[in-house]
Amino acid sequence: MTKADLIIFDCDGVLVDSEILSCGCLSDVLAGHGIDLGVDEALELFVGRSLGAVREHYGALGRSLPDEFSAELKIRVREAFSASLLPIEGVGAVLDRLQLPICVASSSDLDRVSFSLSLTGLSRYFGERLYTSQMVKRGKPAPDLFLHAAAAMQVEPHRTIVIEDSVSGVRAGKAAGMTVWGFVGGGHYASRDGRAILQAAGADRVFARMSDFGLEGSEAFDGRVG
């Protein structure tokens, strides 16, 4: 495997354990507009996808969401995150020892990513190196966001490792020509076979604990981890 010069982290489900919280909020807000979507179904449909993808999904079903939907969801998510959001266990220790350049590339909007990282004490690791679906024409599973992030960081795609928890994210990373490591340690994989799901999507390796971050495939780091 080509040695890496950059690691791109997804945010939700990789840095912060937010997927169940955010899908619960989505379910609740949709219910207020007469749309029944359970949390499990939300996880299947929308993990790793942008709010635009939610709108497109229901628009195709003839259920266009009102303009106020986005604001309602943002308020609900902020309330839930403020009360319950936690960083992924062990992620701080990984970020402390990494010596490679790192950044975030997320389907969430920039405000939510910044809020999540600030709330969990992870902002200091990334600074302004935050890239979101707002910055590109096509969100995941298209490769645009990862290619944008790599270009902004001035690193070639084939020398980049992506850490992802979703099928759409894995597919986006592979479509960008990057090495993709699937992470399945978030709460949303507690009752699902995340390893099989992300391997089927094309992940180059899958791991479930941040303590295992640099073990398999660590040759990709050229000795710059640990």
TIMIDO-444489 format. One record per residue (C-alpha): residue in three letters; residue number from 1; x, y, z. Coordinates in steps of 0.5 Angstrom, whole numbers, plus 500, padded with zeros to 3 digits. Example, Ala and Ser with C-alpha at 12.3 -4.5 7.8 and 13.67 -1.06 7.14 Angstrom:
<rs>
code	pos	x	y	z
ALA	1	525	491	516
SER	2	527	498	514
</rs>
This chain:
<rs>
code	pos	x	y	z
MET	1	500	500	500
THR	2	503	507	498
LYS	3	505	511	504
ALA	4	500	516	507
ASP	5	502	524	507
LEU	6	495	525	510
ILE	7	489	522	514
ILE	8	482	525	513
PHE	9	477	524	518
ASP	10	470	523	518
CYS	11	466	527	524
ASP	12	460	523	526
GLY	13	461	516	528
VAL	14	469	517	527
LEU	15	471	523	532
VAL	16	464	524	536
ASP	17	459	518	537
SER	18	453	522	534
GLU	19	450	518	529
ILE	20	444	515	534
LEU	21	443	522	537
SER	22	442	525	530
CYS	23	438	520	527
GLY	24	433	520	533
CYS	25	433	528	532
LEU	26	431	527	524
SER	27	426	522	526
ASP	28	423	526	531
VAL	29	423	532	526
LEU	30	420	528	520
ALA	31	415	526	525
GLY	32	413	533	526
HIS	33	411	534	518
GLY	34	407	527	518
ILE	35	413	523	516
ASP	36	414	516	519
LEU	37	422	514	520
GLY	38	424	510	525
VAL	39	431	511	528
ASP	40	434	504	525
GLU	41	431	506	518
ALA	42	434	513	518
LEU	43	441	509	520
GLU	44	440	505	514
LEU	45	438	511	509
PHE	46	442	517	511
VAL	47	448	515	515
GLY	48	454	519	512
ARG	49	449	523	508
SER	50	448	530	507
LEU	51	441	534	509
GLY	52	441	535	502
ALA	53	440	528	501
VAL	54	434	527	506
ARG	55	431	533	502
GLU	56	432	529	495
HIS	57	430	522	498
TYR	58	423	525	500
GLY	59	422	530	494
ALA	60	423	524	490
LEU	61	417	520	494
GLY	62	413	527	493
ARG	63	414	529	500
SER	64	418	535	499
LEU	65	420	538	506
PRO	66	418	545	508
ASP	67	423	551	508
GLU	68	423	551	516
PHE	69	425	543	516
SER	70	433	545	516
ALA	71	432	550	522
GLU	72	428	545	526
LEU	73	433	540	525
LYS	74	439	544	527
ILE	75	435	546	534
ARG	76	434	539	535
VAL	77	441	536	534
ARG	78	444	542	538
GLU	79	439	540	544
ALA	80	441	533	543
PHE	81	448	534	542
SER	82	449	539	548
ALA	83	446	534	553
SER	84	449	527	551
LEU	85	454	528	545
LEU	86	461	524	547
PRO	87	468	523	543
ILE	88	469	516	540
GLU	89	473	513	546
GLY	90	480	513	545
VAL	91	480	518	539
GLY	92	484	523	543
ALA	93	490	519	544
VAL	94	490	517	537
LEU	95	490	524	535
ASP	96	495	526	540
ARG	97	500	521	537
LEU	98	499	522	530
GLN	99	505	526	526
LEU	100	502	526	520
PRO	101	497	532	517
ILE	102	490	531	519
CYS	103	483	534	517
VAL	104	476	533	517
ALA	105	471	532	511
SER	106	464	531	513
SER	107	457	531	510
SER	108	454	535	516
ASP	109	455	543	515
LEU	110	460	547	518
ASP	111	457	550	524
ARG	112	455	543	526
VAL	113	462	540	525
SER	114	465	546	529
PHE	115	460	545	534
SER	116	461	538	535
LEU	117	468	538	536
SER	118	468	544	540
LEU	119	463	541	545
THR	120	468	534	545
GLY	121	474	538	546
LEU	122	477	536	539
SER	123	477	542	536
ARG	124	484	543	538
TYR	125	487	538	533
PHE	126	484	540	527
GLY	127	484	548	527
GLU	128	481	551	521
ARG	129	482	544	517
LEU	130	474	543	516
TYR	131	471	541	510
THR	132	464	539	509
SER	133	459	538	503
GLN	134	457	545	503
MET	135	464	546	499
VAL	136	462	542	494
LYS	137	457	540	488
ARG	138	456	533	490
GLY	139	456	530	497
LYS	140	458	523	499
PRO	141	458	518	496
ALA	142	461	522	490
PRO	143	468	523	491
ASP	144	468	531	491
LEU	145	469	532	498
PHE	146	475	528	499
LEU	147	478	530	493
HIS	148	477	538	495
ALA	149	480	536	502
ALA	150	486	533	499
ALA	151	487	539	494
ALA	152	486	544	500
MET	153	491	540	504
GLN	154	496	539	498
VAL	155	496	532	498
GLU	156	495	527	492
PRO	157	489	523	493
HIS	158	493	516	493
ARG	159	497	518	499
THR	160	491	519	503
ILE	161	488	515	508
VAL	162	480	516	510
ILE	163	477	514	516
GLU	164	470	513	515
ASP	165	464	509	518
SER	166	459	509	513
VAL	167	457	506	506
SER	168	457	512	503
GLY	169	463	515	506
VAL	170	467	509	504
ARG	171	465	509	497
ALA	172	467	516	496
GLY	173	474	515	499
LYS	174	475	509	494
ALA	175	472	513	488
ALA	176	477	519	490
GLY	177	483	514	489
MET	178	484	514	497
THR	179	486	508	502
VAL	180	479	507	506
TRP	181	479	505	513
GLY	182	472	503	516
PHE	183	471	505	523
VAL	184	465	501	527
GLY	185	466	503	534
GLY	186	460	508	534
GLY	187	454	506	538
HIS	188	450	505	531
TYR	189	454	499	530
ALA	190	452	496	537
SER	191	447	491	534
ARG	192	449	491	526
ASP	193	455	487	523
GLY	194	459	494	521
ARG	195	465	490	519
ALA	196	461	486	514
ILE	197	457	492	511
LEU	198	464	497	510
GLN	199	468	491	507
ALA	200	462	490	502
ALA	201	462	497	501
GLY	202	470	497	499
ALA	203	474	499	506
ASP	204	481	497	505
ARG	205	481	495	513
VAL	206	476	495	518
PHE	207	477	496	526
ALA	208	472	497	532
ARG	209	477	500	537
MET	210	481	507	536
SER	211	486	503	540
ASP	212	487	499	534
PHE	213	488	505	530
GLY	214	495	504	528
LEU	215	496	496	528
GLU	216	494	493	522
GLY	217	497	497	516
SER	218	501	501	520
GLU	219	506	501	514
ALA	220	502	506	511
PHE	221	504	511	516
ASP	222	512	510	514
GLY	223	513	510	522
ARG	224	510	517	523
VAL	225	505	514	528
GLY	226	506	513	535
</rs>
